[in-house]
Amino acid sequence: MIAGNDMQEGNDDLRKCSGRNDDMRGNLLRCSRRNGGNYHVNSLAFKSGSKDVFDLGVCFQEATCLETQNKQNLTCFGTKLPYSSTSLDLAEDSESLLEAQDNLDLWQGLRSIPQCWAVVQTYLCAVYRPKCENGSVSLPSQEMCKITLGPCKAVKHSWPSFLQCENKKLCQAGCRNPLLEIKFNTSYKCIPPLKETVHAENWFDDVESCGIQCQDPFYTEKEHDDVHTLIAFQAGLSFIACLVTV
């Protein structure tokens, strides 16, 4: 906790740095530019006196904000987001909103890994569709990234370097991201021949919630029935042969 006097002195210092008494967030960013570098803000360090300026626990970084056409709210994986302004500064593989959307669409394949899809959407949207306002973009937290490591281990080698949890520039520890409050669509579909199952012992390798189906996918249902009939017939003959032998 920060003592009241200490916090007041800190706020005074921030105001002196910019020479103005309004817009503390703008002061922080201006101070950062003067010192050469981006400034990451974790408002957990501030008391309620500054909660009107900072969202509790949200970390920011200087960025170029882009407004959507007609200022309509953004969407991510079909889910409507509560803001219309975003930034491309976090998505290092995208140079336009259209390219960012195309790259997001590439991740749709993770729907076939149910447990991964349930947690990875929030992280990907925080990178490709982050909230941006007043020249600052909300950063994803390191916790948002780390929670994907277990469920998404089947594709961990395919992740680009800038999405890795070790990227401290992108993933800040102890931050809260506004997308954590959004409920995303977690519907999924296992890729054949895998089939949905709740029994963990039947899960296929690292693809949780999907297991090998009982029927061989290379044979039709009729062929399976014919094999079962043949096995039953042979079993009957064997039983009769045993009775005759006895």
GUKEPA-114894 format. One line per 5 residues: number of its first residue (from 0); their letters; for each residue y, x, z of C-alpha. Coordinates in Angstrom, 1 decimal. Example, Ala and Ser with C-alpha at 12.3 -4.5 7.8 and 13.67 -1.06 7.14 Angstrom:
BEGIN
0> AS> -4.5/12.3/7.8 ~ -1.1/13.7/7.1
This chain:
BEGIN
0> MIAGN> 0.0/0.0/0.0 ~ 3.6/1.1/-0.6 ~ 6.1/0.8/2.2 ~ 9.1/-1.4/1.5 ~ 11.6/1.5/1.7
5> DMQEG> 9.5/3.7/-0.5 ~ 9.2/0.9/-3.1 ~ 13.0/0.3/-3.0 ~ 13.7/4.0/-3.5 ~ 11.3/4.1/-6.4
10> NDDLR> 13.0/1.1/-8.0 ~ 16.4/2.7/-7.5 ~ 15.2/5.9/-9.1 ~ 13.9/3.9/-12.1 ~ 17.2/2.2/-12.5
15> KCSGR> 19.1/5.5/-12.2 ~ 16.9/7.0/-14.9 ~ 18.2/4.4/-17.5 ~ 21.6/3.9/-16.0 ~ 21.1/0.1/-16.0
20> NDDMR> 20.0/-2.4/-13.4 ~ 18.2/-4.9/-15.6 ~ 14.8/-5.0/-17.4 ~ 12.7/-2.6/-15.3 ~ 10.0/-2.4/-17.9
25> GNLLR> 12.5/-1.2/-20.5 ~ 13.8/1.4/-18.1 ~ 10.3/2.7/-17.6 ~ 9.7/3.0/-21.3 ~ 13.1/4.7/-21.9
30> CSRRN> 12.3/7.2/-19.1 ~ 9.0/7.9/-20.7 ~ 10.5/8.6/-24.1 ~ 13.0/11.0/-22.5 ~ 10.1/12.8/-20.8
35> GGNYH> 8.2/13.0/-24.1 ~ 5.2/10.7/-24.2 ~ 3.9/7.2/-23.7 ~ 4.0/5.6/-20.3 ~ 1.1/3.7/-18.9
40> VNSLA> 2.1/1.2/-16.2 ~ -0.3/-0.2/-13.6 ~ 1.6/-2.8/-11.7 ~ -0.9/-2.7/-8.9 ~ 1.5/0.0/-7.5
45> FKSGS> 4.3/-2.5/-7.2 ~ 4.8/-5.2/-4.6 ~ 5.6/-8.9/-5.3 ~ 9.3/-8.0/-5.8 ~ 8.5/-6.8/-9.3
50> KDVFD> 5.8/-9.4/-10.3 ~ 8.3/-11.2/-12.5 ~ 8.4/-8.1/-14.6 ~ 4.8/-7.0/-14.6 ~ 1.6/-8.9/-14.8
55> LGVCF> -0.5/-7.8/-11.9 ~ -2.7/-4.9/-12.8 ~ -1.9/-4.9/-16.5 ~ -1.4/-1.5/-18.1 ~ 1.0/-1.0/-21.0
60> QEATC> 1.8/1.5/-23.7 ~ 4.7/1.8/-26.1 ~ 3.7/0.3/-29.4 ~ 5.0/-1.4/-32.6 ~ 4.5/-5.1/-32.2
65> LETQN> 3.6/-7.3/-35.2 ~ 4.3/-11.0/-35.3 ~ 1.8/-13.4/-37.1 ~ 3.0/-15.6/-39.9 ~ 4.9/-18.7/-38.6
70> KQNLT> 4.3/-17.3/-35.1 ~ 1.0/-19.0/-34.9 ~ -1.3/-17.9/-32.1 ~ -3.9/-15.2/-33.0 ~ -7.6/-15.7/-33.1
75> CFGTK> -10.4/-13.3/-32.4 ~ -14.0/-14.1/-33.3 ~ -13.0/-17.7/-33.7 ~ -11.4/-18.0/-30.3 ~ -7.7/-18.8/-30.0
80> LPYSS> -5.6/-16.3/-28.1 ~ -2.6/-17.3/-26.0 ~ -0.1/-15.1/-27.9 ~ 1.1/-14.6/-31.5 ~ 2.3/-10.9/-31.4
85> TSLDL> -0.1/-8.0/-31.5 ~ -0.2/-4.3/-32.4 ~ -2.4/-1.9/-34.6 ~ -1.6/1.1/-32.4 ~ -5.0/0.9/-30.5
90> AEDSE> -7.2/0.3/-33.5 ~ -7.3/3.7/-35.1 ~ -9.3/2.5/-38.1 ~ -6.9/-0.2/-39.2 ~ -3.5/0.1/-41.0
95> SLLEA> -2.8/-3.6/-41.4 ~ -3.6/-6.9/-39.8 ~ -5.9/-7.7/-42.7 ~ -7.8/-4.5/-42.3 ~ -8.1/-5.0/-38.6
100> QDNLD> -9.6/-8.5/-39.3 ~ -12.1/-7.0/-41.8 ~ -13.1/-4.4/-39.2 ~ -13.5/-7.1/-36.6 ~ -15.8/-9.0/-38.9
105> LWQGL> -18.1/-6.0/-39.3 ~ -18.8/-6.4/-35.6 ~ -20.1/-9.9/-36.0 ~ -23.6/-8.4/-36.5 ~ -23.7/-7.9/-32.8
110> RSIPQ> -24.4/-11.7/-32.5 ~ -28.0/-10.7/-33.0 ~ -27.9/-8.8/-29.7 ~ -27.2/-11.7/-27.3 ~ -26.4/-9.8/-24.1
115> CWAVV> -24.2/-7.4/-25.9 ~ -22.3/-10.1/-27.8 ~ -21.6/-11.9/-24.5 ~ -19.6/-8.9/-23.2 ~ -18.4/-6.9/-26.2
120> QTYLC> -16.0/-9.6/-27.7 ~ -13.5/-9.2/-24.9 ~ -13.3/-5.4/-25.4 ~ -13.1/-5.5/-29.2 ~ -10.4/-8.1/-29.1
125> AVYRP> -8.4/-6.1/-26.6 ~ -8.4/-3.2/-29.1 ~ -8.1/-5.1/-32.4 ~ -6.0/-8.0/-31.2 ~ -4.1/-6.8/-28.1
130> KCENG> -1.2/-8.6/-26.7 ~ 2.1/-6.9/-27.6 ~ 5.6/-7.9/-26.5 ~ 8.9/-6.2/-26.0 ~ 7.7/-3.0/-27.6
135> SVSLP> 4.7/-2.5/-25.3 ~ 1.0/-3.3/-25.8 ~ -1.6/-4.3/-23.2 ~ -4.3/-1.7/-22.8 ~ -8.0/-2.5/-22.3
140> SQEMC> -9.5/-1.3/-19.0 ~ -12.2/1.3/-18.6 ~ -14.2/-1.3/-16.8 ~ -14.1/-3.6/-19.9 ~ -15.6/-0.8/-21.9
145> KITLG> -18.2/0.3/-19.4 ~ -19.6/-3.2/-18.9 ~ -20.8/-3.0/-22.6 ~ -22.8/0.2/-22.2 ~ -26.0/-1.4/-20.9
150> PCKAV> -26.2/-4.5/-23.0 ~ -25.0/-2.7/-26.2 ~ -27.1/0.5/-25.8 ~ -29.1/-0.4/-29.0 ~ -26.0/0.3/-31.1
155> KHSWP> -24.2/2.9/-28.9 ~ -24.6/5.6/-31.5 ~ -22.7/3.5/-34.1 ~ -19.5/3.2/-32.0 ~ -16.4/5.1/-33.4
160> SFLQC> -15.0/7.8/-31.2 ~ -11.8/5.9/-30.4 ~ -13.9/3.0/-28.9 ~ -15.8/5.3/-26.5 ~ -15.2/4.8/-22.8
165> ENKKL> -14.3/8.5/-22.5 ~ -11.1/7.8/-24.5 ~ -8.7/7.9/-21.6 ~ -5.8/7.2/-23.9 ~ -7.3/3.8/-24.7
170> CQAGC> -9.3/2.9/-21.6 ~ -7.3/3.1/-18.4 ~ -9.1/2.8/-15.0 ~ -8.1/0.1/-12.6 ~ -6.3/-2.1/-15.2
175> RNPLL> -6.6/-5.8/-15.8 ~ -6.4/-7.1/-19.3 ~ -5.2/-10.7/-20.1 ~ -8.2/-11.3/-22.4 ~ -10.5/-11.2/-19.3
180> EIKFN> -9.3/-14.8/-18.7 ~ -10.4/-16.0/-22.1 ~ -13.7/-17.6/-22.6 ~ -15.3/-16.5/-25.9 ~ -18.0/-18.2/-27.9
185> TSYKC> -21.3/-16.5/-26.9 ~ -23.6/-18.3/-29.2 ~ -26.1/-16.0/-30.9 ~ -29.1/-15.9/-33.2 ~ -31.9/-13.3/-33.0
190> IPPLK> -32.7/-11.6/-36.3 ~ -36.2/-12.5/-37.6 ~ -38.9/-11.6/-36.9 ~ -37.4/-11.6/-33.4 ~ -37.2/-14.9/-31.5
195> ETVHA> -35.1/-16.1/-28.6 ~ -36.8/-15.8/-25.2 ~ -35.7/-15.8/-21.5 ~ -38.7/-13.7/-20.4 ~ -37.5/-10.1/-19.9
200> ENWFD> -41.0/-8.7/-20.3 ~ -41.1/-10.0/-23.9 ~ -37.7/-8.5/-24.9 ~ -37.9/-6.1/-27.9 ~ -36.8/-2.6/-26.9
205> DVESC> -33.0/-2.7/-26.2 ~ -32.4/-6.1/-27.8 ~ -32.2/-8.2/-24.6 ~ -33.0/-12.0/-25.0 ~ -34.9/-11.4/-28.2
210> GIQCQ> -38.6/-10.8/-28.4 ~ -41.5/-10.6/-30.9 ~ -42.7/-14.0/-31.9 ~ -46.4/-14.8/-31.4 ~ -47.0/-15.6/-35.1
215> DPFYT> -47.1/-12.7/-37.6 ~ -44.0/-13.2/-39.8 ~ -46.0/-11.9/-42.9 ~ -48.3/-15.0/-42.9 ~ -47.5/-18.7/-43.4
220> EKEHD> -48.3/-21.3/-40.8 ~ -51.2/-22.6/-42.9 ~ -52.6/-19.1/-43.1 ~ -52.4/-18.8/-39.4 ~ -54.3/-22.1/-39.0
225> DVHTL> -57.0/-21.0/-41.5 ~ -57.5/-17.8/-39.5 ~ -57.8/-19.8/-36.2 ~ -60.3/-22.1/-37.9 ~ -62.3/-19.2/-39.1
230> IAFQA> -62.3/-17.6/-35.7 ~ -63.4/-20.8/-34.0 ~ -66.2/-21.3/-36.6 ~ -67.5/-17.8/-36.0 ~ -67.3/-18.2/-32.3
235> GLSFI> -69.4/-21.4/-32.6 ~ -72.0/-19.6/-34.7 ~ -72.2/-16.8/-32.2 ~ -72.7/-19.3/-29.3 ~ -75.5/-21.0/-31.2
240> ACLVT> -77.1/-17.7/-32.0 ~ -77.1/-16.8/-28.3 ~ -78.7/-20.1/-27.4 ~ -81.5/-19.6/-30.0 ~ -82.1/-16.0/-28.8
245> V> -82.5/-17.1/-25.2
